[in-house]
Amino acid sequence: MVSCKSVYEPREDSTMLETWVKKYAKGRVLDVGTGSGIQAIAAAQSNNVKSVLATDVQKEVIDYCKKCVKNKKIRFLQSDLFKRIKGKFDTIIFNPPYLPQDLQLKDLTIEGGKKGYEVIEQFLSEASNFLNPNGLILMVFSSLTKKEKVEEFIKNNIFDFEELEKQHIFFEDIYFYLLRKNELLKKLENEKITNVKYLTKGHRGLLYIGLYKNKKIAVKTKNPKSTAFGRIENEAKWLKILNKHKIGPKLLLIDKDYFVYDYIGGNFIIDYIKKSNKNNIKKIIKKIFNQLFVLDKLKIDKEEMHRPLKHIIMSKNKPFLIDFERSRYSPNPKNVTQFCQFLINSRLNQILKSKKMHINKQKIINLAKVYKNNKNKVNLDKILKQI
Ligand SMILES: C[S@@+](CC[C@H](N)C(=O)[O-])C[C@H]1O[C@@H](n2cnc3c(N)ncnc32)[C@H](O)[C@@H]1O
């Protein structure tokens, strides 16, 4: 037998994972970080498995496997995670290096980065692109890797998981997890949306980002913790209406559980104002007022325009109103008047003063009252003249 010091000699984690591989491996299998080839061999022995691609970042490991493992179902390839991998698999196996580097061992077979979870994080951020819709991932990690972190990465990449087994060995707990694509991820991928990642959550919605037709997009779904009813449909409905008036990010797809729109990258309004000069600020404020006037005319109340801190994004010198979850038809919409309130609030006023922009609070209040009683262009223009 050829020996090689770069090869991870199978330990308890390997033999326990091997049992799960025998039970679950199916179809086309990818064994990432194959080491001695133990998982690849176990998979190849299963009648449910058609072929196995076994990879490792270390060339010596692949050379070793090519010499020592003779199995027609298995092909070996040197690859750093998915870098040289093509196609999709039904099963992906990964017994990663998962120990923190503070041990200073400089050993690729067991160290998974500074904190121990970096290799797993990278693996999970790419895995869905290489996994068939009903595929599964068998993965190992340890309590030394930080379970909460690993679970966060799993959720951020929109996988569901199941703990198959937990074993206490010497000074650590070892976890064996089975991951599958979440239904949302499958649906989005079915629509040709790739690289889907969790971005953030609001009270009612969860926001993801992804790629669609080579463009960055955002996906909004219901926050399962929210009891609010019909918000997703509501927001998609408003976007559809407002897009016709060139307001809001462009709506791309609608489903009952989610909608997809152009991702707007840029600064929130306050950050933009802080960074910009007087002339640009004036132009932008006027553009926002004009959009809000359209909303008033359509009798749509967007709500929250008196503190629109996270509701207006500046992108390529264009203001985008976002978040229409609470929008509603109203006989008396308050978009323009609420934005007047925002303009005269003391925090914003301080910032504007530092840009040598002085807004006459009393005049704005008076003009907002006039506008409120008669929402027409003439009255809007009177407000704009004060900016
Ligand atoms: C803990 S060993 C597991 C070996 C074997 N699969 C087993 O279950 O015994 C981790 C393996 O992952 C490999 N590895 C480390 N970083 C990798 C990376 N970025 N891409 C692919 N393989 C990697 C190491 O060379 C090592 O062979």
The ligand as a MOL file (V3000), in Angstrom:
LIG
                    3D

  0  0  0     0  0            999 V3000
M  V30 BEGIN CTAB
M  V30 COUNTS 27 29 0 0 0
M  V30 BEGIN ATOM
M  V30 1 C -11.2810 15.5290 7.6370 0
M  V30 2 S -10.5740 15.0420 6.1120 0 CHG=1
M  V30 3 C -11.8030 13.9230 5.5140 0
M  V30 4 C -11.2860 12.8300 4.6200 0
M  V30 5 C -12.3030 11.7810 4.2480 0
M  V30 6 N -13.3780 12.3210 3.4400 0
M  V30 7 C -12.8620 11.0770 5.4620 0
M  V30 8 O -14.0910 11.1330 5.6830 0
M  V30 9 O -12.0650 10.4600 6.1850 0 CHG=-1
M  V30 10 C -10.7780 16.4870 5.1280 0
M  V30 11 C -10.2610 16.4020 3.7110 0
M  V30 12 O -10.6470 17.5980 3.0380 0
M  V30 13 C -9.5770 18.0320 2.2230 0
M  V30 14 N -9.7350 19.4560 2.0280 0
M  V30 15 C -9.4050 20.4860 2.8280 0
M  V30 16 N -9.7280 21.6760 2.2890 0
M  V30 17 C -10.3070 21.3930 1.1060 0
M  V30 18 C -10.8320 22.1850 0.0520 0
M  V30 19 N -10.8480 23.5160 0.1290 0
M  V30 20 N -11.3280 21.5720 -1.0450 0
M  V30 21 C -11.3070 20.2170 -1.1370 0
M  V30 22 N -10.8000 19.4120 -0.1830 0
M  V30 23 C -10.3110 19.9920 0.9260 0
M  V30 24 C -8.3330 17.6530 2.9860 0
M  V30 25 O -7.2110 17.5590 2.1420 0
M  V30 26 C -8.7600 16.3330 3.5910 0
M  V30 27 O -8.4050 15.2700 2.7530 0
M  V30 END ATOM
M  V30 BEGIN BOND
M  V30 1 1 1 2
M  V30 2 1 2 3
M  V30 3 1 2 10
M  V30 4 1 3 4
M  V30 5 1 4 5
M  V30 6 1 5 6
M  V30 7 1 5 7
M  V30 8 2 7 8
M  V30 9 1 7 9
M  V30 10 1 10 11
M  V30 11 1 11 12
M  V30 12 1 11 26
M  V30 13 1 12 13
M  V30 14 1 13 14
M  V30 15 1 13 24
M  V30 16 1 14 15
M  V30 17 1 14 23
M  V30 18 2 15 16
M  V30 19 1 16 17
M  V30 20 1 17 18
M  V30 21 2 17 23
M  V30 22 1 18 19
M  V30 23 2 18 20
M  V30 24 1 20 21
M  V30 25 2 21 22
M  V30 26 1 22 23
M  V30 27 1 24 25
M  V30 28 1 24 26
M  V30 29 1 26 27
M  V30 END BOND
M  V30 END CTAB
M  END
